[in-house]
Amino acid sequence: MKEYTNLPFVQALQREEEILWINEKKQGFNEELLEVKASDIEDAEERLNRFAPFIQMSFPETEEAFGIIESKLQKIPKMKAYLNEKYDGKIEGELLVKLDSHLPIAGSIKARGGIYEVLKHTEDLALEEGLLTLEENYEKLASKEMRKFFGQHTIQVGSTGNLGLSIGISSAAIGYKVIVHMSSDAKQWKKDLLRSHGVTVKEYEDDYSKAVEEGRKESNQDPKSYFIDDENSKNLFMGYAVAARRLETQLIEMGQTIDEEHPLFVYIPCGVGGAPGGVTFGLKEIFQDNVHCFFVEPTQAPCMTLGMGTGLHNAISVKDIGLTGITDADGLAVGRPSGFVGRVMEPLLSGIFTLKDDKLYQYMKALYEREKVFIEPSAAAAFEGVVGLLNSPEGKEYIRNNGLENKMAKGIHIPWATGGRLVPDSIRKEYLSRGL
Ligand SMILES: *Cc1c(COP(=O)(O)O)cnc(C)c1O
């Protein structure tokens, strides 16, 4: 028997229990402990600013924001009242939802990391070929000649759905050939939507790790093909991290302060880890010890909990402890976490919640009925964070151990809604009919 099967949290995962795993390796914020730096985020932010005129031109839905792909931060008082009525542990401070579910172009948090990496690759190619300088207006990249140049290149990616959508839609708009390798979890409508954009979709009767492996292999055989590697990509990670500074601005605009007396709690659904990891890294750089970041995973696919908790990171899969990796939360249906992200998160992350699939629909339906905001099941997982922190023994202990008891009334909770806008009407209806 493997040693890790003696660990109580592993046994709880094997019993498919909903747990809160607390990260005992978290430390006071210290950038020196990290292999990634604030300057990496600045670099990504500047790149996105250079691309803004091009994005605005290529994606009319970004016109209002002048080519900046960003989402709203919104108060949800009716959802707060609902949760406070239903659960004993009350939300005393503010409850705000971050609506990445409604991000332009891709309708999910993948519009941050995925599109950023496509743009970075585009800039690299154009610079290398002498077709662009950093000082020029990037609208130039939308010209016919440029499209022809990018059309000689291919972009490939492995995906459970949303990453494929973000990379497929953005790459096709720039002119690339695109191949998306989809795991068996991917929803049919996501494959259909991609094909309607001229993207080649390859389907596998296997999980996400297999789709990535096949994609990587196929891409490596073609010198003009670039593989976007969700399991290891620092570029994706930085694209996500840019969210934090923009969130800081939104909080200031709403008159919300984050400091020692006003702690911030953020809850982000986790698949392979890139999206929640990047956002967490960005937030810790800004708010340091005054922000408490938690991930949320399905009980059948708790890959980051398992990887970080055992310290084995990507050397362990949920299948090794007898779980299937199968969940309705398709965006989170990942059996093996990113080792890169898990290691960066070690000194930063507060903990990880797991939840059962039924709950996804409950939170999704409540948010829709109370606030008229539709999010997809994967995104609804975020709400388990708020409820779990305030109601579980481990959550209450975390609050005590971190000296937060007297600060909760002034705290701010942000469940990060990671996807939903592109879900077709017929499927929305089906999901909503399942909310218990
Ligand atoms: C991809 C995704 C996540 C998690 O992102 P990872 O980088 O895979 O951890 C969460 N929610 C939704 C809706 C997603 O599509």
PDBQT file of the ligand as one rigid body, heavy atoms in Angstrom, charges set to zero:
ROOT
HETATM    1  C1  LIG A 501     -10.937  26.011 -16.809  1.00  0.00    +0.000 C 
HETATM    2  C2  LIG A 501     -11.966  26.398 -15.852  1.00  0.00    +0.000 A 
HETATM    3  C3  LIG A 501     -11.706  26.490 -14.484  1.00  0.00    +0.000 A 
HETATM    4  C4  LIG A 501     -10.390  26.122 -13.854  1.00  0.00    +0.000 C 
HETATM    5  O1  LIG A 501      -9.234  26.532 -14.516  1.00  0.00    +0.000 OA
HETATM    6  P1  LIG A 501      -7.926  25.620 -14.495  1.00  0.00    +0.000 P 
HETATM    7  O2  LIG A 501      -6.876  26.455 -15.084  1.00  0.00    +0.000 OA
HETATM    8  O3  LIG A 501      -8.216  24.400 -15.300  1.00  0.00    +0.000 OA
HETATM    9  O4  LIG A 501      -7.688  25.264 -13.069  1.00  0.00    +0.000 OA
HETATM   10  C5  LIG A 501     -12.742  26.871 -13.676  1.00  0.00    +0.000 A 
HETATM   11  N1  LIG A 501     -13.969  27.142 -14.157  1.00  0.00    +0.000 NA
HETATM   12  C6  LIG A 501     -14.254  27.099 -15.460  1.00  0.00    +0.000 A 
HETATM   13  C7  LIG A 501     -15.625  27.427 -15.929  1.00  0.00    +0.000 C 
HETATM   14  C8  LIG A 501     -13.265  26.706 -16.348  1.00  0.00    +0.000 A 
HETATM   15  O5  LIG A 501     -13.544  26.638 -17.644  1.00  0.00    +0.000 OA
ENDROOT
TORSDOF 0
